[in-house]
Amino acid sequence: MREPEPQIRIEQALRARRLNEAKHRKIPAFRVFGDRALRGIAATCPRNDAELVAVPGIGMNIVKKYGTQIYRLITGSS
């Protein structure tokens, strides 16, 4: 079986992390960040706050709360 493409791996890792965070905070997963933002992150692989906040659906609040985790997922999945 072929290894998933990096973008798919990143998207899967982001979905798992988002679900874990949502369960921990007892909120719906889309409240952490939406699917559009998730796909945008996986497609662009932002490496810093300016690139992350440029993703549609991502604001500074999300960058402050989850930026470090997102960057780790991206570098660990690519």
HUHU-V611613 format. One record per helix or strand of 3 or more residues. SS is the DSSP state (h for helix, s for strand). FROM is the first residue (numbers start at 1). LEN is the number of residues. If there is no record, write none. Layout:
BEGIN
SS|FROM|LEN  SS|FROM|LEN
END
This chain:
BEGIN
h|6|20  h|29|4  h|35|10  h|49|5  h|60|18
END
